[in-house]
Amino acid sequence: MRTMLDGYGGQNYLETEITAPSPSVSLDLRDGQNPDDAYTVTIQRRTRPTPHEFRQQAEAARDEILRIVAAWCIEANDIGGIDAGDLAQRLEEAGHPLPESDDA
């Protein structure tokens, strides 16, 4: 399994579809008659985050960004005097800088 991770450049996990030629006496993870009966095997390094934990981290970052944007919108509507540069600065200060533009 380590060879699979390293061979495909998987830093933490690798998902692969495994099928066995027919007839097989050892492993058949897909029933050709039932597409719902197909599986993905995930091999993950035990001491690193799982795909689920990565998703949770991404969702937490998204939620933080949305809170910053919502607060900026409320302030812009209620108080005024701020512009998009203020929003970009707040996002950067929170660790979420805007991506560099290819046009720059």
DSSP file (Angstrom, degrees, kcal/mol; ACC not computed):
  #  RESIDUE AA STRUCTURE BP1 BP2  ACC     N-H-->O    O-->H-N    N-H-->O    O-->H-N    TCO  KAPPA ALPHA  PHI   PSI    X-CA   Y-CA   Z-CA
    1    1 A M     >        0   0    0      0, 0.0     4,-2.4     0, 0.0     5,-0.2   0.000 360.0 360.0 360.0 -36.7    0.0    0.0    0.0
    2    2 A R  H  >  +     0   0    0      1,-0.2     4,-3.1     2,-0.2     5,-0.3   0.905 360.0  54.4 -61.1 -39.9    2.9    2.3    0.7
    3    3 A T  H  > S+     0   0    0      1,-0.2     4,-2.8     2,-0.2    -1,-0.2   0.884 107.6  50.1 -61.2 -38.8    4.1    1.6   -2.8
    4    4 A M  H  > S+     0   0    0      2,-0.2     4,-1.7     1,-0.2     6,-0.3   0.947 113.2  45.4 -64.1 -47.8    0.8    2.6   -4.2
    5    5 A L  H  <>S+     0   0    0     -4,-2.4     5,-2.7     1,-0.2     4,-0.3   0.952 120.0  39.6 -59.6 -50.7    0.8    5.9   -2.2
    6    6 A D  H ><5S+     0   0    0     -4,-3.1     3,-1.0     1,-0.2    -1,-0.2   0.888 113.1  54.9 -69.1 -39.2    4.4    6.7   -3.2
    7    7 A G  H 3<5S+     0   0    0     -4,-2.8    -1,-0.2    -5,-0.3    -2,-0.2   0.817 114.7  39.2 -65.8 -31.4    4.1    5.5   -6.8
    8    8 A Y  T 3<5S-     0   0    0     -4,-1.7    -1,-0.3    -5,-0.2    -2,-0.2   0.328 114.8-112.1-100.8   6.9    1.2    7.8   -7.5
    9    9 A G  T < 5 +     0   0    0     -3,-1.0     2,-0.8    -4,-0.3    -3,-0.2   0.732  55.2 165.5  73.6  22.0    2.5   10.7   -5.5
   10   10 A G      < -     0   0    0     -5,-2.7    -1,-0.2    -6,-0.3     4,-0.1  -0.624  20.1-169.7 -75.3 111.4   -0.2   10.5   -2.8
   11   11 A Q  S    S-     0   0    0     -2,-0.8    -1,-0.2     2,-0.2     3,-0.1   0.867  83.1  -8.7 -68.6 -35.3    1.0   12.6    0.1
   12   12 A N  S    S+     0   0    0      1,-0.4    33,-2.6    -3,-0.1     2,-0.3   0.658 128.6   7.5-131.5 -45.4   -1.7   11.4    2.4
   13   13 A Y  E     -A   44   0A   0     31,-0.2    -1,-0.4    -8,-0.1     2,-0.4  -0.966  48.4-160.0-145.7 161.3   -4.3    9.2    0.6
   14   14 A L  E     -A   43   0A   0     29,-2.1    29,-2.5    -2,-0.3     2,-0.5  -0.998   7.1-155.8-141.5 132.8   -5.1    7.6   -2.7
   15   15 A E  E     +A   42   0A   0     -2,-0.4     2,-0.4    27,-0.2    27,-0.2  -0.936  21.6 171.5-110.1 136.0   -8.4    6.4   -4.0
   16   16 A T  E     -A   41   0A   0     25,-2.0    25,-2.0    -2,-0.5     2,-0.5  -0.995  31.5-128.6-143.5 148.0   -8.4    3.8   -6.6
   17   17 A E        -     0   0    0     -2,-0.4     2,-0.5    23,-0.2    23,-0.1  -0.845  25.3-158.7 -94.8 130.5  -10.9    1.6   -8.3
   18   18 A I        +     0   0    0     -2,-0.5    11,-0.5    21,-0.5     2,-0.4  -0.941  15.8 170.5-113.9 124.4  -10.1   -2.1   -8.2
   19   19 A T        -     0   0    0     -2,-0.5     9,-0.1     9,-0.1    -2,-0.0  -0.957  18.6-148.3-128.2 152.2  -11.5   -4.5  -10.7
   20   20 A A        -     0   0    0     -2,-0.4     4,-0.1    10,-0.1    10,-0.1  -0.941  25.2-108.9-119.9 140.5  -10.6   -8.1  -11.3
   21   21 A P        -     0   0    0      0, 0.0     6,-0.2     0, 0.0    -1,-0.0  -0.313  54.3 -77.3 -65.5 152.2  -10.8   -9.9  -14.6
   22   22 A S  S    S+     0   0    0      1,-0.1     2,-0.1     2,-0.1     3,-0.0  -0.770 113.6  39.4 -95.0 141.0  -13.5  -12.4  -14.9
   23   23 A P  S    S+     0   0    0      0, 0.0     2,-0.4     0, 0.0    -1,-0.1   0.590  81.9 167.2 -81.0 147.2  -13.5  -15.2  -13.8
   24   24 A S        -     0   0    0     -4,-0.1    -2,-0.1     1,-0.1     4,-0.1  -0.973  28.0-177.5-127.7 138.8  -11.9  -14.2  -10.5
   25   25 A V  S    S+     0   0    0     -2,-0.4     3,-0.1     2,-0.1    -1,-0.1   0.419  84.2  42.5-108.6  -1.9  -11.6  -16.2   -7.4
   26   26 A S  S    S+     0   0    0      1,-0.3     2,-0.4     0, 0.0    -2,-0.0   0.826 116.1   4.2-114.2 -45.2   -9.9  -13.5   -5.3
   27   27 A L        +     0   0    0     -6,-0.2     2,-0.3    -8,-0.0    -1,-0.3  -0.950  47.3 159.7-153.3 123.4  -11.4  -10.0   -5.7
   28   28 A D        +     0   0    0     -2,-0.4    -9,-0.1    -9,-0.1     3,-0.0  -0.838   2.8 170.9-144.5 105.4  -14.3   -8.6   -7.6
   29   29 A L        +     0   0    0    -11,-0.5    10,-0.7    -2,-0.3     2,-0.4   0.360  63.0  63.3 -98.1   5.1  -15.4   -5.2   -6.4
   30   30 A R  E     -B   38   0B   0      8,-0.2     2,-0.8   -10,-0.1     8,-0.2  -0.986  62.2-155.5-135.3 127.8  -17.8   -4.4   -9.3
   31   31 A D  E >   -B   34   0B   0      6,-1.1     3,-1.8     3,-0.5     6,-0.3  -0.887  11.6-153.4 -97.8 110.9  -20.9   -6.3  -10.3
   32   32 A G  T 3  S+     0   0    0     -2,-0.8    -1,-0.1     1,-0.3     6,-0.0   0.730  94.2  54.5 -58.1 -22.8  -21.5   -5.6  -13.9
   33   33 A Q  T 3  S+     0   0    0      1,-0.2    -1,-0.3     4,-0.1    -2,-0.0   0.693 112.3  42.9 -83.9 -18.8  -25.2   -6.1  -13.5
   34   34 A N  E X   -B   31   0B   0     -3,-1.8     3,-2.1     3,-0.1    -3,-0.5  -0.859  59.9-171.7-133.2  97.4  -25.5   -3.6  -10.7
   35   35 A P  E 3  S+     0   0B   0      0, 0.0     3,-0.4     0, 0.0    -1,-0.1   0.728  87.6  64.6 -63.3 -20.1  -23.7   -0.3  -11.0
   36   36 A D  E 3  S+     0   0B   0      1,-0.2     2,-0.4    -5,-0.0    -2,-0.0   0.635  89.2  71.1 -74.3 -11.8  -24.6    0.6   -7.4
   37   37 A D  E <  S+     0   0B   0     -3,-2.1    -6,-1.1    -6,-0.3     2,-0.3  -0.341  74.0 110.9-102.4  51.3  -22.5   -2.3   -6.3
   38   38 A A  E     -B   30   0B   0     -3,-0.4     2,-0.3    -2,-0.4    -8,-0.2  -0.935  48.9-159.7-121.8 148.2  -19.1   -0.7   -7.2
   39   39 A Y        -     0   0    0    -10,-0.7   -21,-0.5    -2,-0.3     2,-0.5  -0.897  15.2-144.3-131.8 154.5  -16.6    0.4   -4.6
   40   40 A T        -     0   0    0     -2,-0.3     2,-0.5   -23,-0.1   -23,-0.2  -0.980  17.6-146.2-115.4 130.6  -13.7    2.8   -4.1
   41   41 A V  E     -A   16   0A   0    -25,-2.0   -25,-2.0    -2,-0.5     2,-0.5  -0.856  11.7-159.6 -96.6 126.2  -10.8    1.7   -1.9
   42   42 A T  E     -A   15   0A   0     -2,-0.5     2,-0.6   -27,-0.2   -27,-0.2  -0.930   3.7-165.5-109.0 124.0   -9.2    4.5    0.0
   43   43 A I  E     +A   14   0A   0    -29,-2.5   -29,-2.1    -2,-0.5     2,-0.4  -0.944  17.8 177.3-107.9 123.7   -5.7    3.9    1.3
   44   44 A Q  E     -A   13   0A   0     -2,-0.6     2,-0.4   -31,-0.2   -31,-0.2  -0.963  36.8-110.3-132.4 142.2   -4.7    6.6    3.8
   45   45 A R    >   -     0   0    0    -33,-2.6     3,-1.6    -2,-0.4   -34,-0.0  -0.590  31.9-136.1 -69.6 128.0   -1.7    7.2    6.0
   46   46 A R  T 3  S+     0   0    0     -2,-0.4    -1,-0.1     1,-0.3     4,-0.1   0.792  97.4  49.9 -59.9 -34.4   -2.9    6.6    9.5
   47   47 A T  T 3  S+     0   0    0      2,-0.1    -1,-0.3   -35,-0.0     3,-0.1   0.386 101.5  73.9 -91.5   5.1   -1.2    9.6   11.1
   48   48 A R  S <  S-     0   0    0     -3,-1.6   -36,-0.0   -36,-0.1    -4,-0.0  -0.719  95.3 -74.9-114.9 166.5   -2.5   12.2    8.6
   49   49 A P        -     0   0    0      0, 0.0    -4,-0.2     0, 0.0    -1,-0.1  -0.217  45.2-125.9 -60.8 146.9   -5.9   13.7    8.1
   50   50 A T     >  -     0   0    0      1,-0.1     4,-2.5    -6,-0.1     5,-0.2  -0.421  29.0-103.8 -81.2 164.3   -8.6   11.6    6.5
   51   51 A P  H  > S+     0   0    0      0, 0.0     4,-2.2     0, 0.0     5,-0.1   0.881 125.9  54.2 -55.4 -36.7  -10.5   12.9    3.4
   52   52 A H  H  > S+     0   0    0      2,-0.2     4,-2.3     1,-0.2     5,-0.1   0.916 107.6  48.5 -63.9 -43.1  -13.4   13.6    5.7
   53   53 A E  H  > S+     0   0    0      2,-0.2     4,-2.3     1,-0.2    -1,-0.2   0.885 109.6  52.6 -65.9 -37.7  -11.1   15.7    8.0
   54   54 A F  H  X S+     0   0    0     -4,-2.5     4,-2.4     2,-0.2    -1,-0.2   0.917 109.4  49.7 -61.1 -42.2   -9.8   17.6    5.0
   55   55 A R  H  X S+     0   0    0     -4,-2.2     4,-2.6     1,-0.2    -2,-0.2   0.912 109.5  51.1 -62.8 -41.6  -13.4   18.4    4.0
   56   56 A Q  H  X S+     0   0    0     -4,-2.3     4,-2.3     2,-0.2    -1,-0.2   0.903 110.0  49.9 -62.0 -41.0  -14.2   19.6    7.5
   57   57 A Q  H  X S+     0   0    0     -4,-2.3     4,-2.2     2,-0.2    -2,-0.2   0.916 111.7  48.3 -63.3 -42.6  -11.1   21.9    7.4
   58   58 A A  H  X S+     0   0    0     -4,-2.4     4,-2.5     1,-0.2    -2,-0.2   0.900 111.5  49.7 -64.9 -40.7  -12.2   23.3    4.0
   59   59 A E  H  X S+     0   0    0     -4,-2.6     4,-2.6     2,-0.2    -1,-0.2   0.887 109.8  51.1 -66.0 -38.1  -15.8   23.8    5.3
   60   60 A A  H  X S+     0   0    0     -4,-2.3     4,-2.2     2,-0.2    -2,-0.2   0.905 111.4  47.8 -65.0 -41.3  -14.5   25.6    8.4
   61   61 A A  H  X S+     0   0    0     -4,-2.2     4,-2.4     2,-0.2    -2,-0.2   0.919 112.0  50.1 -64.5 -42.9  -12.3   27.9    6.2
   62   62 A R  H  X S+     0   0    0     -4,-2.5     4,-2.6     1,-0.2    -2,-0.2   0.925 110.4  49.7 -59.4 -45.4  -15.3   28.6    3.9
   63   63 A D  H  X S+     0   0    0     -4,-2.6     4,-2.2     1,-0.2    -1,-0.2   0.895 110.3  50.2 -63.0 -40.4  -17.5   29.4    6.9
   64   64 A E  H  X S+     0   0    0     -4,-2.2     4,-2.1     2,-0.2    -1,-0.2   0.922 111.3  48.6 -63.4 -43.4  -14.9   31.8    8.3
   65   65 A I  H  X S+     0   0    0     -4,-2.4     4,-2.6     1,-0.2    -2,-0.2   0.916 110.7  50.6 -61.9 -43.8  -14.6   33.6    4.9
   66   66 A L  H  X S+     0   0    0     -4,-2.6     4,-2.7     1,-0.2    -1,-0.2   0.870 108.6  52.1 -64.8 -35.8  -18.4   33.8    4.6
   67   67 A R  H  X S+     0   0    0     -4,-2.2     4,-2.5     2,-0.2    -1,-0.2   0.915 110.8  48.1 -64.6 -41.7  -18.6   35.4    8.1
   68   68 A I  H  X S+     0   0    0     -4,-2.1     4,-2.2     2,-0.2    -2,-0.2   0.928 114.0  46.2 -63.7 -44.9  -16.0   38.0    7.2
   69   69 A V  H  X S+     0   0    0     -4,-2.6     4,-2.6     2,-0.2    -2,-0.2   0.909 112.6  50.2 -65.2 -42.1  -17.8   38.8    3.9
   70   70 A A  H  X S+     0   0    0     -4,-2.7     4,-2.4     2,-0.2    -2,-0.2   0.925 111.4  47.9 -63.4 -44.2  -21.2   39.0    5.7
   71   71 A A  H  X S+     0   0    0     -4,-2.5     4,-2.4     1,-0.2    -1,-0.2   0.898 112.2  50.0 -63.0 -39.7  -19.8   41.3    8.4
   72   72 A W  H  X S+     0   0    0     -4,-2.2     4,-3.0     2,-0.2    -2,-0.2   0.911 110.0  50.6 -64.4 -42.5  -18.2   43.5    5.7
   73   73 A C  H  X S+     0   0    0     -4,-2.6     4,-2.4     2,-0.2     5,-0.2   0.923 111.1  48.2 -61.7 -44.5  -21.5   43.6    3.7
   74   74 A I  H  X S+     0   0    0     -4,-2.4     4,-2.9     1,-0.2     5,-0.3   0.933 114.5  45.8 -61.7 -45.8  -23.4   44.7    6.8
   75   75 A E  H  X>S+     0   0    0     -4,-2.4     4,-2.6     1,-0.2     5,-2.1   0.908 112.1  50.9 -64.6 -41.6  -20.9   47.4    7.6
   76   76 A A  H  <5S+     0   0    0     -4,-3.0    -1,-0.2     3,-0.2    -2,-0.2   0.890 116.9  40.7 -63.5 -38.9  -20.8   48.6    4.0
   77   77 A N  H  <5S+     0   0    0     -4,-2.4    -2,-0.2    -5,-0.2    -1,-0.2   0.888 124.2  35.5 -76.1 -40.1  -24.6   48.9    3.9
   78   78 A D  H  <5S+     0   0    0     -4,-2.9    -3,-0.2    -5,-0.2    -2,-0.2   0.858 136.2  13.9 -85.7 -37.1  -25.1   50.3    7.4
   79   79 A I  T  <5S-     0   0    0     -4,-2.6    -3,-0.2    -5,-0.3    -2,-0.1   0.815  85.7-167.2-108.5 -44.9  -22.1   52.6    7.9
   80   80 A G      < +     0   0    0     -5,-2.1    -3,-0.1     1,-0.1     3,-0.1  -0.211  49.1 103.8  80.8-176.8  -20.5   53.0    4.5
   81   81 A G        +     0   0    0      1,-0.3     2,-0.3    -5,-0.1    -5,-0.1   0.568  65.0 101.2  79.0   9.0  -17.1   54.4    3.8
   82   82 A I        -     0   0    0     -6,-0.1    -1,-0.3   -10,-0.1     2,-0.2  -0.892  49.7-167.3-121.9 156.8  -15.5   51.1    3.1
   83   83 A D    >>  -     0   0    0     -2,-0.3     4,-1.2    -3,-0.1     3,-1.0  -0.686  44.1 -80.2-132.1-174.5  -14.6   49.5   -0.3
   84   84 A A  H 3> S+     0   0    0      1,-0.3     4,-2.5    -2,-0.2     5,-0.2   0.798 123.2  64.5 -62.0 -29.2  -13.6   46.1   -1.7
   85   85 A G  H 3> S+     0   0    0      1,-0.2     4,-2.2     2,-0.2    -1,-0.3   0.871  99.2  53.7 -61.2 -36.0  -10.0   46.8   -0.7
   86   86 A D  H <> S+     0   0    0     -3,-1.0     4,-2.3     2,-0.2    -1,-0.2   0.898 108.6  49.0 -63.8 -40.3  -11.1   46.7    2.9
   87   87 A L  H  X S+     0   0    0     -4,-1.2     4,-2.4     2,-0.2    -2,-0.2   0.935 110.4  50.1 -64.5 -45.8  -12.7   43.3    2.4
   88   88 A A  H  X S+     0   0    0     -4,-2.5     4,-2.3     1,-0.2    -2,-0.2   0.897 110.9  50.3 -59.7 -40.4   -9.6   42.0    0.7
   89   89 A Q  H  X S+     0   0    0     -4,-2.2     4,-2.6     2,-0.2    -1,-0.2   0.913 109.8  49.7 -65.0 -43.4   -7.5   43.3    3.7
   90   90 A R  H  X S+     0   0    0     -4,-2.3     4,-1.4     1,-0.2    -2,-0.2   0.906 111.8  48.7 -63.0 -41.5   -9.8   41.6    6.2
   91   91 A L  H  <>S+     0   0    0     -4,-2.4     5,-3.0     2,-0.2    -1,-0.2   0.922 112.0  48.7 -64.4 -43.2   -9.6   38.3    4.4
   92   92 A E  H ><5S+     0   0    0     -4,-2.3     3,-1.7     1,-0.2    -2,-0.2   0.909 108.5  53.4 -63.5 -42.1   -5.8   38.5    4.1
   93   93 A E  H 3<5S+     0   0    0     -4,-2.6    -1,-0.2     1,-0.3    -2,-0.2   0.802 107.2  52.9 -62.8 -28.5   -5.5   39.3    7.8
   94   94 A A  T 3<5S-     0   0    0     -4,-1.4    -1,-0.3    -3,-0.2    -2,-0.2   0.403 128.1 -99.3 -86.4   2.1   -7.6   36.2    8.6
   95   95 A G  T < 5S+     0   0    0     -3,-1.7    -3,-0.2    -4,-0.2    -2,-0.1   0.672  96.7 106.7  90.6  17.7   -5.2   34.1    6.5
   96   96 A H      < -     0   0    0     -5,-3.0    -3,-0.1    -6,-0.2    -4,-0.1  -0.552  47.4-179.2-126.9  67.0   -7.3   34.0    3.3
   97   97 A P        -     0   0    0      0, 0.0    -8,-0.1     0, 0.0     3,-0.1  -0.310  36.5-101.4 -66.8 151.5   -5.6   36.3    0.8
   98   98 A L        -     0   0    0    -10,-0.2     3,-0.1     1,-0.1     2,-0.0  -0.441  45.4-101.1 -67.7 145.0   -7.2   36.7   -2.6
   99   99 A P        -     0   0    0      0, 0.0     2,-0.1     0, 0.0    -1,-0.1  -0.338  42.6 -97.0 -66.1 150.3   -5.5   34.6   -5.3
  100  100 A E        -     0   0    0      1,-0.1     2,-0.3    -3,-0.1     0, 0.0  -0.428  39.9-122.4 -66.3 140.8   -3.2   36.4   -7.6
  101  101 A S    >   -     0   0    0      1,-0.1     3,-0.9    -2,-0.1    -1,-0.1  -0.633   1.4-140.6 -85.3 142.2   -4.8   37.4  -10.9
  102  102 A D  T 3  S+     0   0    0     -2,-0.3    -1,-0.1     1,-0.2    -2,-0.0   0.686 102.6  62.8 -70.9 -17.7   -3.3   36.2  -14.2
  103  103 A D  T 3         0   0    0      1,-0.2    -1,-0.2     0, 0.0    -3,-0.0   0.624 360.0 360.0 -81.5 -14.2   -4.0   39.7  -15.5
  104  104 A A    <         0   0    0     -3,-0.9    -1,-0.2     0, 0.0    -2,-0.1   0.487 360.0 360.0 -74.5 360.0   -1.7   41.4  -13.1
